Amino acid sequence: MSLQKVIKNFTRDDIIIQEGAPASNEIFFLQKGDACVEINNKIIGRIDAGQWFGEMAALLHTNRTATVRALTPCDVLIFRGLDDDNLNTVLQKDPKLLRKFLQQMANRMVESSKRHVKDVEDLDVNMERYRKSISGTLYALDRIAEKYKSKVMEEVRDHLRASSGITLGDLGDVDERAFRTSKKIVYDED
């Protein structure tokens, strides 16, 4: 398969590559303009003039992992018909190109790792918030079920315990804003 280079112009908001689309042995080089990288319609990065993109899917023979959308009018150099043999040939002929290509791939890996760490940290924060919410609700349900001898409240409490894996509620986790009408019962205020 022979390597072809094509320049394509994109206007603002044009999709340059679409998440989930086949890589089709193409990689891209942004000659002019700015573009954003989106995953699941969420902007996760930016591509500036002088940067490669789309290389991961082309090299790994997978579908595109992100959408790239033009933020400004863009001139994009598209390398088509790229297979392992002619990619190696192109990169061997131009050591500066090879170095830039490798640096950019390494930077993408670092950026991806940082995003992953942030996602995990955000998940930890949310999990703690949910744990406290469930714990406080269990504590309130214990008090309400005890006060009113309510089988319905006991069933709801038992279901929440079983489905959440949290077995005991803690008074310190109760959000008093959530139990305004039952505050006296929850806090044993008579």
KEBA-745896 format. One line per 8 residues: number of its first residue (from 0); their letters; for each residue x, y, z of C-alpha. Coordinates in nm, 4 decimals, m for minus. Layout:
! KEBA-745896
NUM) a) X Y Z ~ ...
This chain:
! KEBA-745896
0) mslqkvik) 0.0000 0.0000 0.0000 ~ 0.1478 0.3359 m0.0966 ~ 0.1545 0.6346 0.1329 ~ m0.0432 0.9390 0.0240 ~ m0.0316 1.2879 0.1723 ~ m0.3440 1.5016 0.1361 ~ m0.4124 1.8482 0.2746 ~ m0.7689 1.9027 0.3859
8) nftrddii) m0.9250 2.2247 0.5131 ~ m1.1749 2.2250 0.7966 ~ m1.3932 2.5113 0.9144 ~ m1.4743 2.5939 1.2755 ~ m1.6706 2.3118 1.4477 ~ m1.6003 2.0581 1.1705 ~ m1.5267 1.7079 1.2949 ~ m1.1824 1.6033 1.1739
16) iqegapas) m1.1987 1.2519 1.3193 ~ m1.4931 1.0831 1.4903 ~ m1.4721 0.8767 1.8080 ~ m1.5455 0.5111 1.7291 ~ m1.4717 0.5396 1.3561 ~ m1.2177 0.3004 1.1999 ~ m0.8627 0.4380 1.1855 ~ m0.8354 0.3460 0.8143
24) neifflqk) m0.4540 0.3639 0.8271 ~ m0.4602 0.7448 0.8570 ~ m0.2701 0.9789 1.0853 ~ m0.3025 1.3547 1.0917 ~ m0.0763 1.6559 1.1298 ~ m0.2308 1.9925 1.2164 ~ m0.0505 2.2458 0.9966 ~ m0.2634 2.5461 1.0858
32) gdacvein) m0.5367 2.6155 1.3402 ~ m0.6482 2.4768 1.6726 ~ m0.8619 2.1737 1.7539 ~ m1.0064 2.0112 2.0632 ~ m1.0141 1.6466 2.1640 ~ m1.3442 1.5096 2.2948 ~ m1.4387 1.1796 2.4524 ~ m1.8097 1.1146 2.5049
40) nkiigrid) m1.8802 1.4777 2.4077 ~ m1.6537 1.6067 2.6862 ~ m1.3490 1.8150 2.5927 ~ m1.0397 1.6496 2.7359 ~ m0.7582 1.8173 2.5461 ~ m0.6368 2.0471 2.2747 ~ m0.4302 2.0089 1.9586 ~ m0.2248 2.3032 1.8378
48) agqwfgem) m0.0641 2.3652 1.5011 ~ 0.2460 2.1492 1.4610 ~ 0.1031 1.8467 1.6436 ~ 0.0228 1.4954 1.5266 ~ m0.3021 1.3224 1.6166 ~ m0.4865 1.0022 1.5346 ~ m0.1640 0.8055 1.5437 ~ m0.2589 0.5768 1.8337
56) aallhtnr) m0.5551 0.4160 1.6554 ~ m0.3620 0.3922 1.3286 ~ m0.0624 0.2249 1.4928 ~ m0.2744 m0.0093 1.7053 ~ m0.5241 m0.0837 1.4248 ~ m0.8205 0.0104 1.6460 ~ m1.1140 0.2443 1.6148 ~ m1.0695 0.6111 1.7030
64) tatvralt) m1.0729 0.6665 2.0775 ~ m1.1695 1.0346 2.0578 ~ m1.3315 1.2962 1.8381 ~ m1.1153 1.5834 1.7138 ~ m1.3105 1.8992 1.6329 ~ m1.1792 2.2187 1.4704 ~ m1.1879 2.5177 1.7063 ~ m1.0701 2.7510 1.4302
72) pcdvlifr) m1.0272 2.7016 1.0561 ~ m0.7706 2.4217 1.0236 ~ m0.5357 2.2924 0.7567 ~ m0.4716 1.9252 0.8218 ~ m0.2153 1.7056 0.6502 ~ m0.3580 1.3540 0.6290 ~ m0.1249 1.0597 0.5759 ~ m0.3309 0.7845 0.4110
80) gldddnln) m0.2393 0.4256 0.3364 ~ m0.0104 0.4125 0.6346 ~ 0.0895 0.0610 0.7233 ~ 0.3678 m0.0609 0.9470 ~ 0.6222 m0.0943 0.6646 ~ 0.5820 0.2478 0.5053 ~ 0.5517 0.4199 0.8442 ~ 0.8891 0.2755 0.9368
88) tvlqkdpk) 1.0322 0.3917 0.6043 ~ 0.9001 0.7474 0.6500 ~ 1.0279 0.7711 1.0068 ~ 1.3710 0.6259 0.9194 ~ 1.4189 0.8882 0.6483 ~ 1.3500 1.1766 0.8864 ~ 1.4990 1.1394 1.2383 ~ 1.3595 1.4799 1.3461
96) llrkflqq) 1.0112 1.3679 1.2484 ~ 1.0614 1.0411 1.4368 ~ 1.1745 1.2273 1.7497 ~ 0.8785 1.4676 1.7377 ~ 0.6406 1.1790 1.6760 ~ 0.7767 0.9812 1.9738 ~ 0.7836 1.2858 2.2028 ~ 0.4248 1.3648 2.1220
104) manrmves) 0.3133 1.0055 2.1831 ~ 0.4961 1.0054 2.5165 ~ 0.3294 1.3360 2.6097 ~ m0.0112 1.1903 2.5225 ~ 0.0569 0.8939 2.7476 ~ 0.1508 1.1279 3.0341 ~ m0.1628 1.3400 2.9761 ~ m0.3787 1.0295 2.9642
112) skrhvkdv) m0.2271 0.9017 3.2891 ~ m0.2876 1.2357 3.4606 ~ m0.6518 1.2354 3.3468 ~ m0.6896 0.8822 3.4760 ~ m0.5449 0.9769 3.8157 ~ m0.7805 1.2769 3.8370 ~ m1.0782 1.0583 3.7427 ~ m0.9855 0.8112 4.0175
120) edldvnme) m0.9440 1.0948 4.2712 ~ m1.2848 1.2348 4.1734 ~ m1.4326 0.8880 4.2081 ~ m1.2828 0.8551 4.5585 ~ m1.4354 1.1893 4.6629 ~ m1.7762 1.0888 4.5290 ~ m1.7592 0.7457 4.6914 ~ m1.6881 0.9032 5.0305
128) ryrksisg) m1.9774 1.1449 4.9827 ~ m2.2098 0.8547 4.8951 ~ m2.0843 0.6482 5.1892 ~ m2.1570 0.9336 5.4289 ~ m2.4979 0.9908 5.2742 ~ m2.5916 0.6229 5.3064 ~ m2.4522 0.6017 5.6591 ~ m2.6459 0.9104 5.7698
136) tlyaldri) m2.9635 0.7816 5.6050 ~ m2.9248 0.4419 5.7751 ~ m2.8826 0.6125 6.1109 ~ m3.1981 0.8193 6.0495 ~ m3.3944 0.5147 5.9311 ~ m3.2880 0.3229 6.2463 ~ m3.4223 0.6026 6.4678 ~ m3.7448 0.6491 6.2689
144) aekykskv) m3.8157 0.2742 6.2467 ~ m3.7531 0.2414 6.6215 ~ m3.9758 0.5362 6.7112 ~ m4.2714 0.4395 6.4916 ~ m4.2202 0.0609 6.4875 ~ m4.2492 0.0899 6.1113 ~ m4.1985 m0.2316 5.9124 ~ m4.1808 m0.0231 5.5948
152) meevrdhl) m3.8899 0.1822 5.7325 ~ m3.7191 m0.1377 5.8486 ~ m3.7537 m0.2865 5.4980 ~ m3.6144 0.0277 5.3365 ~ m3.3257 0.0339 5.5871 ~ m3.2509 m0.3359 5.5371 ~ m3.2605 m0.2977 5.1598 ~ m3.0203 m0.0008 5.1765
160) rassgitl) m2.7849 m0.1994 5.4030 ~ m2.7889 m0.5022 5.1731 ~ m2.7460 m0.3110 4.8480 ~ m2.4822 m0.0658 4.9731 ~ m2.2736 m0.2983 5.1889 ~ m2.2855 m0.0397 5.4686 ~ m2.4340 m0.2044 5.7759 ~ m2.4225 0.0678 6.0419
168) gdlgdvde) m2.5271 0.4283 6.0292 ~ m2.3376 0.7021 6.2112 ~ m2.4892 1.0121 6.3682 ~ m2.1876 1.2112 6.2503 ~ m2.2822 1.1362 5.8895 ~ m2.6384 1.2671 5.9182 ~ m2.7060 1.5796 5.7133 ~ m2.9591 1.7639 5.9253
176) rafrtskk) m3.0809 1.9527 5.6184 ~ m3.2088 1.6221 5.4815 ~ m3.4233 1.5373 5.7865 ~ m3.5948 1.8638 5.8797 ~ m3.9337 1.7120 5.9673 ~ m3.7882 1.4153 6.1552 ~ m3.4948 1.6007 6.3146 ~ m3.6190 1.5491 6.6721
184) ivyded) m3.6467 1.1744 6.6196 ~ m3.3137 1.1371 6.4404 ~ m3.1246 1.3405 6.7026 ~ m3.3207 1.1996 7.0014 ~ m3.4507 1.5457 7.0891 ~ m3.7704 1.5225 7.2925
